[in-house]
Amino acid sequence: MRKEFDVLAGVYERLRAPLAYKLFAGPFGKYDTAIKSVISALQGKRSDILLDVTTGTGLVFKEFLRVVDGEASIVGIDLSLGMLEQAKKYVKKKQMQDIHLIMADAENLPLLPMTFSKVACSGAFPGFPNPERALKEMSKVIKPGGRISILFLDEPTGYLMQRMLKHIEESHHVPVQLFRPDRIRSLLLDMGFRGVEITKLSGIWRVVTAQK
Ligand SMILES: C[S@@+](CC[C@H](N)C(=O)[O-])C[C@H]1O[C@@H](n2cnc3c(N)ncnc32)[C@H](O)[C@@H]1O
């Protein structure tokens, strides 16, 4: 997966992100609308410290900065150096001081517990080998009272979507991780989150948010 993103980093925002989103959203699904939903669920404010898990080229933290008028401390982590380099170009161009980009695995975060007031994860959850482990890691680094927001895929009920999933799994040789809303809700409750809310987006995309 890391190699795929290293290669596609230059065209990620224009091509890869919108097209990959539409696979499970349908032709009218827009990725920027999904990112807006992930961020609005966080209820961002200027004093926030955001962890953007699998930050990629930084689409998510850019939307967060828009919401908080450019005033926030941000750490973005990703496994792909190519994607992080794209994010770094933006940070450099805008001369942002308080955005820190780290090459790291979402399933093994090299970060101190209870550090972040907001944690976002967009676009990568269906591709994690062990999404429950990633969820535990995110839960560990969030402060009491902090919010989490994750874009995930529900299980499809329609035949066409089920066929497409099977095809993607077979051609990539990896499972696509799907979560029934009840399952992700109970995982978050077990980790000490409350106020779990799940929003339906296009197709089988969903956003889950909760407070620690
Ligand atoms: C579809 S992109 C999403 C990027 C960004 N969050 C967005 O919404 O545009 C997926 C990103 O997840 C990263 N990624 C995948 N698995 C990861 C892992 N275990 N730890 C850290 N990053 C990972 C990839 O390198 C890639 O940049």
Ligand as a Chemical Component Dictionary entry (heavy atoms), coordinates in Angstrom:
data_LIG
# 
_chem_comp.id                   LIG 
_chem_comp.type                 NON-POLYMER 
_chem_comp.pdbx_formal_charge   0 
_chem_comp.three_letter_code    LIG 
# 
loop_
_chem_comp_atom.comp_id 
_chem_comp_atom.atom_id 
_chem_comp_atom.alt_atom_id 
_chem_comp_atom.type_symbol 
_chem_comp_atom.charge 
_chem_comp_atom.model_Cartn_x 
_chem_comp_atom.model_Cartn_y 
_chem_comp_atom.model_Cartn_z 
_chem_comp_atom.pdbx_ordinal 
LIG C1  C1  C 0  -6.496 7.214  0.715 1  
LIG S1  S1  S 1  -5.092 8.004  1.448 2  
LIG C2  C2  C 0  -5.878 9.119  2.579 3  
LIG C3  C3  C 0  -5.062 10.367 2.826 4  
LIG C4  C4  C 0  -5.802 11.475 3.557 5  
LIG N1  N1  N 0  -6.161 11.078 4.901 6  
LIG C5  C5  C 0  -7.026 11.878 2.781 7  
LIG O1  O1  O 0  -8.140 11.676 3.268 8  
LIG O2  O2  O -1 -6.865 12.401 1.691 9  
LIG C6  C6  C 0  -4.510 6.752  2.508 10 
LIG C7  C7  C 0  -3.217 7.106  3.208 11 
LIG O3  O3  O 0  -3.024 6.205  4.281 12 
LIG C8  C8  C 0  -1.660 5.907  4.378 13 
LIG N2  N2  N 0  -1.559 4.662  5.152 14 
LIG C9  C9  C 0  -2.054 3.455  4.843 15 
LIG N3  N3  N 0  -1.827 2.580  5.838 16 
LIG C10 C10 C 0  -1.179 3.257  6.810 17 
LIG C11 C11 C 0  -0.675 2.909  8.094 18 
LIG N4  N4  N 0  -0.800 1.677  8.599 19 
LIG N5  N5  N 0  -0.085 3.872  8.827 20 
LIG C12 C12 C 0  0.067  5.124  8.343 21 
LIG N6  N6  N 0  -0.383 5.512  7.133 22 
LIG C13 C13 C 0  -0.994 4.590  6.368 23 
LIG C14 C14 C 0  -1.195 5.828  2.947 24 
LIG O4  O4  O 0  0.199  5.968  2.835 25 
LIG C15 C15 C 0  -1.975 6.974  2.328 26 
LIG O5  O5  O 0  -1.258 8.182  2.368 27 
# 
loop_
_chem_comp_bond.comp_id 
_chem_comp_bond.atom_id_1 
_chem_comp_bond.atom_id_2 
_chem_comp_bond.value_order 
_chem_comp_bond.pdbx_ordinal 
LIG C1  S1  SING 1  
LIG S1  C2  SING 2  
LIG S1  C6  SING 3  
LIG C2  C3  SING 4  
LIG C3  C4  SING 5  
LIG C4  N1  SING 6  
LIG C4  C5  SING 7  
LIG C5  O1  DOUB 8  
LIG C5  O2  SING 9  
LIG C6  C7  SING 10 
LIG C7  O3  SING 11 
LIG C7  C15 SING 12 
LIG O3  C8  SING 13 
LIG C8  N2  SING 14 
LIG C8  C14 SING 15 
LIG N2  C9  SING 16 
LIG N2  C13 SING 17 
LIG C9  N3  DOUB 18 
LIG N3  C10 SING 19 
LIG C10 C11 SING 20 
LIG C10 C13 DOUB 21 
LIG C11 N4  SING 22 
LIG C11 N5  DOUB 23 
LIG N5  C12 SING 24 
LIG C12 N6  DOUB 25 
LIG N6  C13 SING 26 
LIG C14 O4  SING 27 
LIG C14 C15 SING 28 
LIG C15 O5  SING 29 
# 
